[in-house]
Amino acid sequence: MAYNASQDPRTDVRERTYLPELLRGLAITTRHFIRNLFGTRETQTPFEERTGTSLVTTVQYPEEKIPYPPGYRGLHRLVPRDDGKPRCVACYMCATICPAQCIYIEAGEYPVDSADQSSRVIEKYPTQFVIDELRCIVCGLCVEACPKDAIRMDTYTHTPPEYNRQGFVYDIPKLLKGPAVSHPSDPWNKRSDSKQPAHAHKEAHTRIGEGHEHHDHGHPAHAPALTSGHAEPVPNGRTVVSNDGPVPVTKFLK
């Protein structure tokens, strides 16, 4: 039977001995123990609508498993190409963005005279790709950063238990799994080799402190400088930028 606690626990012997709350906690523990021992778990009825002995919520794992929700970040996998090789081009973007630093990559290069068309186009591939699953915080940033859709976390399985730490270090043979993936934008679907295309590259690239030099009917012209100072052309085709003027400063507030 419930009772009202006194304003001053020091004057109440019941609260000073902690017996009422201790007995109440033991009663709740005993009730849940008996319910889980002799009761049943109704899987078709929502929890708030269960009555009687079907109030058991404990999942009998591993005999009973709850399905993972859509979008669950499971165990990593390297996505294979149609020829069985990983789609990874060893760009190090996943290892760079990983906040736990649990990804280690070593890059290699395909030989120039490789007979494989896709290998000639890609040029680089990972000789080692290792993920320490114990250090992984399951953030999914490696999947978002990959430009080639080479790593995914769509296995819908969590990391299985191991007897030693080395078992949680996954290399390419353990990571390369799942169906092959091919995209229309894959380079081996567009070009036959990695040679420089015949057309001229029209995108202008300008360095800080230098102007972009281009020719118009044999006469050089200088692109405007992209700084706050003034630019002065010189005979060698470069633009000297002076920083005598005011330089904008961006303050980062903590």
C-alpha positions as CSV (number, residue, x, y, z in Angstrom):
1,M,0.0,0.0,0.0
2,A,1.4,3.4,-1.0
3,Y,2.1,6.0,1.7
4,N,3.0,9.7,1.6
5,A,6.6,10.5,2.3
6,S,7.2,13.0,5.1
7,Q,8.8,16.4,4.5
8,D,11.7,15.6,6.8
9,P,13.0,12.1,6.3
10,R,15.1,12.3,9.5
11,T,11.9,12.2,11.6
12,D,10.4,9.1,9.8
13,V,11.8,5.8,10.9
14,R,10.5,4.0,7.9
15,E,12.4,6.2,5.4
16,R,15.5,6.2,7.6
17,T,15.7,2.4,7.4
18,Y,14.9,2.4,3.6
19,L,12.8,-0.8,4.1
20,P,9.6,0.4,2.4
21,E,11.3,1.4,-0.9
22,L,13.5,-1.7,-0.7
23,L,10.5,-4.0,-0.4
24,R,8.8,-2.1,-3.2
25,G,11.7,-2.6,-5.5
26,L,12.0,-6.3,-4.7
27,A,8.3,-6.7,-5.4
28,I,8.6,-5.1,-8.9
29,T,11.7,-7.3,-9.7
30,T,9.8,-10.4,-8.5
31,R,6.8,-9.6,-10.6
32,H,8.8,-9.1,-13.8
33,F,10.8,-12.3,-13.1
34,I,7.6,-14.4,-12.7
35,R,6.0,-12.8,-15.7
36,N,9.1,-13.5,-18.0
37,L,9.4,-17.1,-16.6
38,F,5.8,-18.3,-17.0
39,G,4.3,-15.7,-19.4
40,T,4.3,-15.5,-23.2
41,R,5.3,-12.9,-25.6
42,E,2.6,-11.8,-28.1
43,T,4.3,-10.7,-31.3
44,Q,1.2,-9.7,-33.3
45,T,-0.3,-7.4,-30.7
46,P,1.2,-3.9,-30.0
47,F,2.7,-3.6,-26.6
48,E,0.2,-1.0,-25.3
49,E,-2.7,-3.4,-26.2
50,R,-1.4,-6.5,-24.5
51,T,-3.2,-7.9,-21.5
52,G,-2.9,-10.8,-19.1
53,T,0.2,-12.9,-19.3
54,S,1.2,-11.5,-22.8
55,L,3.1,-8.6,-21.3
56,V,6.5,-10.2,-21.8
57,T,8.8,-7.9,-23.8
58,T,12.1,-9.8,-23.5
59,V,13.3,-11.1,-26.9
60,Q,14.6,-14.7,-26.7
61,Y,17.8,-14.1,-28.7
62,P,19.1,-15.8,-30.8
63,E,16.0,-18.0,-31.3
64,E,14.0,-14.8,-31.9
65,K,15.5,-11.8,-33.7
66,I,13.9,-8.4,-34.3
67,P,14.3,-7.2,-37.9
68,Y,16.4,-4.2,-38.4
69,P,14.7,-1.0,-39.5
70,P,15.2,0.5,-43.0
71,G,18.4,2.5,-43.2
72,Y,20.2,0.5,-40.5
73,R,24.0,1.0,-40.6
74,G,25.3,-2.5,-40.5
75,L,28.6,-4.2,-41.1
76,H,30.8,-2.6,-43.8
77,R,31.2,-4.2,-47.2
78,L,33.3,-3.3,-50.3
79,V,31.1,-3.2,-53.4
80,P,32.5,-5.4,-56.2
81,R,32.5,-4.5,-59.9
82,D,31.2,-6.8,-62.6
83,D,34.6,-8.4,-62.9
84,G,34.8,-9.1,-59.1
85,K,37.3,-6.5,-58.3
86,P,36.5,-3.8,-55.7
87,R,35.1,-0.5,-57.0
88,C,37.5,1.4,-54.7
89,V,40.0,3.6,-56.5
90,A,42.1,4.3,-53.4
91,C,41.3,8.0,-53.2
92,Y,41.6,7.9,-49.3
93,M,38.5,10.0,-48.9
94,C,36.8,7.5,-46.5
95,A,40.0,7.2,-44.4
96,T,40.3,11.0,-44.3
97,I,36.8,11.7,-43.2
98,C,36.6,8.9,-40.7
99,P,36.5,10.5,-37.2
100,A,37.6,7.3,-35.5
101,Q,40.6,6.7,-37.9
102,C,39.6,3.0,-38.2
103,I,40.2,2.7,-42.0
104,Y,43.7,2.0,-43.4
105,I,44.4,2.0,-47.1
106,E,47.5,1.3,-49.2
107,A,47.2,2.2,-52.9
108,G,48.8,0.5,-55.9
109,E,48.7,1.2,-59.7
110,Y,47.7,-1.1,-62.5
111,P,50.4,-1.7,-65.1
112,V,50.2,0.5,-68.2
113,D,50.0,-2.5,-70.5
114,S,47.2,-4.2,-68.6
115,A,44.9,-6.2,-70.8
116,D,41.9,-5.4,-68.6
117,Q,40.1,-2.4,-70.0
118,S,38.6,-1.2,-66.7
119,S,42.0,-1.5,-65.0
120,R,43.6,0.8,-67.6
121,V,41.0,3.4,-67.0
122,I,41.0,3.3,-63.2
123,E,44.8,3.1,-62.8
124,K,44.7,3.0,-59.0
125,Y,43.4,0.3,-56.7
126,P,43.7,-0.6,-53.0
127,T,46.4,-3.2,-52.3
128,Q,45.3,-3.1,-48.6
129,F,41.9,-2.0,-47.3
130,V,41.5,-2.6,-43.6
131,I,38.7,-1.6,-41.2
132,D,39.0,-2.0,-37.4
133,E,35.4,-2.7,-36.4
134,L,36.2,-2.2,-32.7
135,R,37.1,1.4,-33.3
136,C,34.3,2.1,-35.8
137,I,31.6,4.4,-34.3
138,V,29.1,3.5,-37.1
139,C,28.6,7.1,-38.3
140,G,28.4,6.2,-42.0
141,L,30.6,9.1,-43.1
142,C,32.8,6.8,-45.1
143,V,29.7,5.8,-47.2
144,E,28.8,9.5,-47.8
145,A,32.3,10.5,-48.7
146,C,33.0,7.7,-51.3
147,P,32.8,9.1,-54.8
148,K,32.6,5.7,-56.5
149,D,30.0,3.9,-54.3
150,A,32.7,1.5,-53.3
151,I,31.8,1.1,-49.6
152,R,28.4,0.5,-48.1
153,M,26.8,-0.4,-44.8
154,D,23.7,-2.2,-46.1
155,T,24.5,-5.7,-44.9
156,Y,21.8,-5.4,-42.1
157,T,24.1,-7.4,-39.8
158,H,26.1,-6.3,-36.8
159,T,29.7,-7.2,-36.1
160,P,29.8,-10.8,-34.9
161,P,31.6,-11.7,-31.8
162,E,35.3,-12.9,-31.9
163,Y,37.7,-14.5,-29.5
164,N,40.5,-12.1,-30.1
165,R,41.0,-8.5,-31.3
166,Q,42.5,-9.5,-34.6
167,G,39.2,-11.1,-35.6
168,F,37.6,-7.6,-35.7
169,V,40.1,-6.3,-38.3
170,Y,38.4,-6.8,-41.6
171,D,40.5,-6.9,-44.8
172,I,39.6,-7.0,-48.5
173,P,38.6,-10.7,-48.6
174,K,36.3,-10.3,-45.6
175,L,34.9,-7.0,-46.8
176,L,34.4,-7.8,-50.5
177,K,30.9,-9.3,-50.6
178,G,27.4,-8.7,-52.0
179,P,26.1,-8.3,-55.6
180,A,28.2,-6.4,-58.2
181,V,27.2,-2.8,-58.8
182,S,27.6,-0.9,-62.1
183,H,26.7,2.7,-62.9
184,P,26.4,4.5,-66.3
185,S,29.0,7.0,-65.1
186,D,31.7,4.4,-64.5
187,P,34.8,5.4,-66.6
188,W,35.2,1.9,-68.1
189,N,31.7,2.3,-69.7
190,K,32.8,5.5,-71.4
191,R,36.4,5.2,-72.4
192,S,38.6,2.4,-73.7
193,D,41.8,3.6,-72.0
194,S,43.2,6.3,-69.8
195,K,44.9,8.3,-72.5
196,Q,44.4,12.1,-72.7
197,P,41.3,12.9,-74.7
198,A,41.7,14.6,-78.1
199,H,39.6,17.7,-77.3
200,A,41.2,20.6,-75.4
201,H,40.3,21.2,-71.8
202,K,38.3,24.4,-71.7
203,E,37.9,24.8,-68.0
204,A,40.0,27.7,-66.7
205,H,42.3,27.1,-63.7
206,T,43.7,30.1,-61.9
207,R,46.2,30.0,-59.1
208,I,46.3,32.5,-56.3
209,G,48.8,35.1,-57.4
210,E,48.8,34.1,-61.1
211,G,46.6,34.9,-64.0
212,H,45.2,32.5,-66.5
213,E,47.0,32.8,-69.9
214,H,45.0,32.1,-73.0
215,H,45.5,33.0,-76.7
216,D,43.1,34.8,-78.9
217,H,44.3,34.9,-82.6
218,G,47.9,34.8,-81.4
219,H,47.6,37.7,-78.9
220,P,48.0,36.8,-75.2
221,A,45.4,38.2,-72.8
222,H,45.5,38.2,-69.0
223,A,42.6,37.2,-66.8
224,P,41.6,39.5,-64.0
225,A,43.2,38.8,-60.6
226,L,40.9,37.3,-58.0
227,T,42.2,39.2,-55.0
228,S,41.5,42.4,-53.3
229,G,44.7,44.1,-54.4
230,H,45.6,45.3,-57.9
231,A,47.2,43.3,-60.7
232,E,50.0,44.4,-63.0
233,P,50.8,42.5,-66.2
234,V,54.4,41.6,-66.9
235,P,56.1,40.5,-70.2
236,N,56.5,36.8,-69.2
237,G,52.7,36.2,-69.4
238,R,52.1,36.2,-65.6
239,T,50.1,38.6,-63.5
240,V,51.8,40.0,-60.4
241,V,49.3,40.6,-57.6
242,S,50.0,43.3,-55.0
243,N,48.5,43.1,-51.6
244,D,48.9,46.7,-50.7
245,G,45.2,47.2,-50.5
246,P,42.9,46.0,-47.7
247,V,42.7,42.3,-47.3
248,P,39.4,40.8,-46.1
249,V,39.7,38.8,-42.9
250,T,37.2,36.3,-41.7
251,K,36.8,35.8,-38.0
252,F,35.7,32.5,-36.6
253,L,33.7,32.8,-33.4
254,K,34.0,29.9,-31.0
